[in-house]
Amino acid sequence: MSDTVESRDHDTFLSPVPNRVRDEKSLSALWEHSRLQCGRLLLRWARDPATLIQALIYPALTLVMFRIVLGDSITAVTGQSSIFGTVPMIVLVGAMFGSVVSAVGLRGERDSGLLGRFYTLPIHRSAGLVGRMMAETTRVFVTSLVIFAAGVAMGFRFTQGIGASLLIFVVPLVFGLGFAMMVTVLATVPGRIPLVELVSIICTMLMFFNSGFVPVMAYPTWLQPIVANQPMSCAIDTMRALAIGGPVAEPFVKTLAWSFGTVAVFLVPAIRGYRRAAQDG
């Protein structure tokens, strides 16, 4: 009788048998673990006021200010409503400044040892970085929805059909992926580089020297080729053409080249930096 009780008590405290066993290096494990990391980050960002301010509130207020201060002047010079350049520009600004807050959070996870604790778990080694890129893409998409909705309230319109209207949301996703990869590398660099200040300078330079801020012809002649071909201008020109018509192929190809080129340059440093940050933590 006592043996039966002991056996029953022993079985009570046994761990349940897992019904989904995956090799931690398999593609299925990569997808599952990346999805969980993505969900963790999205939940944390949704609860973080700094992220909401930088990714949503700041871009929306910037859009309103640009519309009030420069809207009529640009429209008078170009004969075209400035809203079709300002809205795409602010969508990209939201993507960039959101990445800055995300990078600060990544550095905090490194310093607190959270990345190190994740590294000791039986999860796919690439899940942390892949999940972060998934979360960044989701954040950029949500930001784009909010800014385009605000733009529509101010006069922005999608005039080129459903296909172009859907493709216009792809542009900031591609742009944001490349920028997020670069910022991730900076966030995992050993030491205490002034991350926020450095990336903010980059964002500010791009924001004030692009074809969405003012027309390219308004810049000095020697600066016009640089402004016309910098990554933000290419993405803005693509979104403007998808909204109201115009050449799409050239600026879109340039946008893809800039974004995928940035990913290609920073992918290996991001992988190595993320692994080093996790091991050091």
C-alpha positions as CSV (number, residue, x, y, z in Angstrom):
1,M,0.0,0.0,0.0
2,S,2.8,2.4,0.9
3,D,4.6,1.5,-2.3
4,T,1.5,2.5,-4.3
5,V,1.2,5.8,-2.5
6,E,4.8,6.6,-3.0
7,S,4.6,5.7,-6.7
8,R,1.5,7.9,-7.1
9,D,3.2,10.8,-5.3
10,H,6.2,10.4,-7.4
11,D,4.2,10.5,-10.6
12,T,2.4,13.6,-9.4
13,F,5.6,15.6,-9.4
14,L,7.0,14.4,-12.7
15,S,7.3,17.0,-15.5
16,P,4.8,16.6,-18.3
17,V,6.2,15.0,-21.4
18,P,6.7,17.6,-24.2
19,N,4.4,17.1,-27.1
20,R,6.4,19.3,-29.5
21,V,10.1,18.5,-29.4
22,R,12.2,20.6,-31.9
23,D,15.9,20.6,-32.6
24,E,17.0,24.1,-31.4
25,K,18.9,24.5,-34.7
26,S,15.9,23.7,-36.9
27,L,13.9,26.2,-39.0
28,S,10.8,25.4,-37.1
29,A,12.6,26.3,-33.8
30,L,13.9,29.5,-35.4
31,W,10.3,30.5,-36.4
32,E,8.8,29.6,-33.1
33,H,11.5,31.2,-30.9
34,S,11.7,34.3,-33.1
35,R,7.9,34.8,-32.9
36,L,8.1,34.6,-29.1
37,Q,10.9,37.2,-29.0
38,C,9.0,39.4,-31.4
39,G,5.9,39.2,-29.2
40,R,8.0,40.0,-26.1
41,L,9.4,43.1,-27.6
42,L,6.1,44.4,-29.0
43,L,4.5,44.0,-25.6
44,R,7.3,45.8,-23.9
45,W,7.2,48.7,-26.4
46,A,3.4,49.0,-26.1
47,R,3.9,49.5,-22.4
48,D,6.8,51.9,-22.7
49,P,5.9,55.6,-23.0
50,A,9.2,56.6,-24.5
51,T,8.7,54.2,-27.4
52,L,5.1,55.4,-28.0
53,I,6.3,59.0,-28.0
54,Q,9.2,58.5,-30.4
55,A,7.4,56.2,-32.8
56,L,3.9,57.7,-32.9
57,I,3.3,61.0,-31.0
58,Y,6.5,62.8,-32.1
59,P,6.1,62.0,-35.8
60,A,2.4,63.0,-35.7
61,L,3.2,66.4,-34.1
62,T,6.0,66.9,-36.5
63,L,3.6,66.3,-39.4
64,V,1.2,68.9,-38.1
65,M,4.0,71.5,-37.6
66,F,5.4,71.0,-41.1
67,R,2.0,71.3,-42.5
68,I,1.3,74.6,-40.6
69,V,4.8,76.2,-41.1
70,L,5.9,75.1,-44.6
71,G,2.8,73.6,-46.2
72,D,1.4,76.6,-48.1
73,S,4.9,77.9,-49.1
74,I,5.9,74.6,-50.7
75,T,2.6,74.3,-52.4
76,A,2.9,77.8,-53.9
77,V,6.4,77.1,-55.2
78,T,5.8,73.6,-56.7
79,G,2.1,73.9,-57.6
80,Q,1.6,70.5,-55.8
81,S,0.4,70.0,-52.3
82,S,3.3,69.6,-49.9
83,I,1.4,66.9,-48.0
84,F,2.4,64.3,-50.6
85,G,6.1,64.8,-49.7
86,T,5.6,65.6,-46.0
87,V,3.6,62.5,-45.1
88,P,6.1,60.0,-46.6
89,M,9.0,61.9,-44.9
90,I,7.3,61.7,-41.5
91,V,6.6,58.0,-42.0
92,L,10.3,57.4,-42.4
93,V,11.2,59.7,-39.5
94,G,8.9,57.6,-37.3
95,A,10.7,54.5,-38.4
96,M,14.1,55.9,-37.6
97,F,13.4,57.5,-34.3
98,G,11.5,54.3,-33.2
99,S,14.7,52.4,-33.9
100,V,16.7,54.7,-31.7
101,V,14.5,53.9,-28.7
102,S,14.6,50.2,-29.6
103,A,18.4,50.3,-29.7
104,V,18.5,51.9,-26.2
105,G,16.3,49.1,-25.0
106,L,18.7,46.5,-26.6
107,R,21.7,48.1,-24.8
108,G,19.7,48.0,-21.6
109,E,19.1,44.3,-22.1
110,R,22.7,43.7,-22.7
111,D,23.8,45.6,-19.6
112,S,21.2,43.9,-17.4
113,G,22.3,40.5,-18.5
114,L,19.0,39.6,-20.0
115,L,20.6,38.7,-23.4
116,G,23.0,36.5,-21.5
117,R,20.2,34.6,-19.8
118,F,18.5,34.1,-23.1
119,Y,21.8,32.8,-24.6
120,T,21.9,30.0,-21.9
121,L,18.4,28.7,-22.9
122,P,18.0,25.9,-25.4
123,I,16.7,28.3,-28.2
124,H,17.8,29.0,-31.7
125,R,20.9,31.3,-31.6
126,S,19.5,33.5,-34.4
127,A,16.0,33.9,-32.8
128,G,17.0,37.0,-30.8
129,L,18.1,39.0,-33.8
130,V,15.4,37.7,-36.2
131,G,12.7,38.3,-33.6
132,R,14.0,41.8,-33.1
133,M,13.8,42.5,-36.9
134,M,10.3,41.1,-37.0
135,A,9.3,43.4,-34.1
136,E,10.9,46.4,-35.9
137,T,9.0,45.6,-39.1
138,T,5.7,45.4,-37.2
139,R,6.4,48.7,-35.4
140,V,7.2,50.5,-38.6
141,F,4.0,49.1,-40.2
142,V,1.9,50.4,-37.2
143,T,3.6,53.8,-37.3
144,S,3.0,54.0,-41.1
145,L,-0.7,53.3,-40.6
146,V,-1.1,56.0,-38.0
147,I,0.9,58.6,-39.9
148,F,-0.9,57.9,-43.2
149,A,-4.2,58.1,-41.4
150,A,-3.3,61.5,-40.0
151,G,-2.1,62.5,-43.5
152,V,-5.5,61.5,-45.0
153,A,-7.2,63.8,-42.5
154,M,-4.9,66.7,-43.8
155,G,-5.5,66.0,-47.4
156,F,-3.3,63.1,-48.4
157,R,-4.9,60.8,-50.9
158,F,-4.2,57.4,-52.6
159,T,-5.1,58.0,-56.2
160,Q,-3.3,55.2,-58.1
161,G,-5.5,52.2,-57.1
162,I,-5.4,49.4,-54.6
163,G,-2.1,47.9,-55.8
164,A,-0.2,51.1,-55.5
165,S,-1.8,51.9,-52.1
166,L,-0.7,48.5,-50.7
167,L,2.8,48.9,-52.2
168,I,3.2,52.3,-50.6
169,F,3.3,50.5,-47.2
170,V,6.1,48.2,-48.3
171,V,8.5,51.1,-48.9
172,P,8.9,52.2,-45.2
173,L,9.1,48.5,-44.2
174,V,12.1,48.0,-46.5
175,F,13.7,51.3,-45.5
176,G,13.1,50.6,-41.8
177,L,14.7,47.1,-42.0
178,G,18.0,48.5,-43.3
179,F,18.0,51.3,-40.7
180,A,17.2,49.0,-37.8
181,M,20.1,46.7,-38.8
182,M,22.5,49.6,-38.7
183,V,21.3,50.8,-35.4
184,T,21.5,47.3,-33.9
185,V,25.1,47.1,-34.8
186,L,25.7,50.5,-33.0
187,A,23.8,49.2,-30.0
188,T,25.9,46.1,-29.6
189,V,29.3,47.9,-30.0
190,P,31.4,47.4,-26.8
191,G,31.8,50.4,-24.6
192,R,29.6,53.4,-24.1
193,I,29.4,55.2,-27.4
194,P,26.9,58.1,-27.4
195,L,24.3,56.0,-29.2
196,V,21.3,58.3,-29.0
197,E,23.3,61.4,-29.9
198,L,25.0,59.7,-32.9
199,V,21.9,58.2,-34.4
200,S,19.9,61.4,-33.8
201,I,22.5,63.4,-35.8
202,I,22.1,60.9,-38.7
203,C,18.3,61.1,-38.5
204,T,18.3,65.0,-38.3
205,M,20.7,65.3,-41.3
206,L,18.5,62.9,-43.4
207,M,15.3,64.7,-42.3
208,F,16.4,68.2,-43.4
209,F,18.1,67.2,-46.6
210,N,15.6,65.2,-48.6
211,S,13.0,65.7,-51.3
212,G,10.1,65.6,-48.9
213,F,11.3,68.5,-46.7
214,V,11.5,70.9,-49.7
215,P,11.9,70.3,-53.4
216,V,15.4,69.2,-54.6
217,M,15.6,72.3,-56.7
218,A,15.5,74.5,-53.6
219,Y,18.9,73.2,-52.4
220,P,22.3,74.5,-53.7
221,T,23.2,73.2,-57.1
222,W,26.2,71.2,-55.8
223,L,24.1,69.6,-53.1
224,Q,21.1,68.6,-55.3
225,P,22.6,65.2,-56.6
226,I,23.3,64.2,-53.0
227,V,19.9,65.2,-51.7
228,A,18.1,63.5,-54.7
229,N,19.9,60.2,-54.2
230,Q,20.1,59.8,-50.5
231,P,18.0,56.9,-49.1
232,M,15.2,59.0,-47.6
233,S,14.7,60.9,-50.9
234,C,14.5,57.7,-52.9
235,A,11.8,56.3,-50.5
236,I,9.9,59.5,-50.4
237,D,9.9,59.9,-54.2
238,T,8.6,56.3,-54.5
239,M,5.8,56.8,-52.0
240,R,4.8,60.1,-53.7
241,A,4.6,58.5,-57.1
242,L,2.6,55.6,-55.7
243,A,0.2,58.1,-54.2
244,I,-0.4,60.6,-57.0
245,G,1.4,59.2,-60.0
246,G,4.8,59.6,-61.6
247,P,7.9,57.5,-62.2
248,V,8.1,54.6,-59.7
249,A,10.6,52.1,-61.0
250,E,13.8,54.3,-60.6
251,P,13.2,55.6,-57.1
252,F,11.9,52.2,-56.0
253,V,15.0,50.3,-57.3
254,K,17.2,52.9,-55.6
255,T,15.3,52.4,-52.3
256,L,15.8,48.6,-52.6
257,A,19.4,49.1,-53.4
258,W,20.0,51.4,-50.3
259,S,18.0,49.1,-48.0
260,F,19.3,45.7,-49.0
261,G,22.8,47.2,-49.4
262,T,22.6,48.4,-45.8
263,V,21.4,45.0,-44.6
264,A,24.2,43.3,-46.5
265,V,26.9,45.6,-45.0
266,F,25.6,45.4,-41.4
267,L,24.2,41.8,-41.2
268,V,27.4,40.0,-40.2
269,P,28.4,42.8,-37.7
270,A,24.9,42.7,-36.3
271,I,25.1,38.9,-35.8
272,R,28.5,39.0,-34.3
273,G,27.6,42.0,-32.1
274,Y,24.4,40.4,-30.9
275,R,26.3,37.2,-30.0
276,R,29.0,39.0,-28.3
277,A,26.5,41.1,-26.3
278,A,24.8,37.9,-25.2
279,Q,28.0,36.1,-24.2
280,D,29.4,39.0,-22.3
281,G,26.1,39.4,-20.5
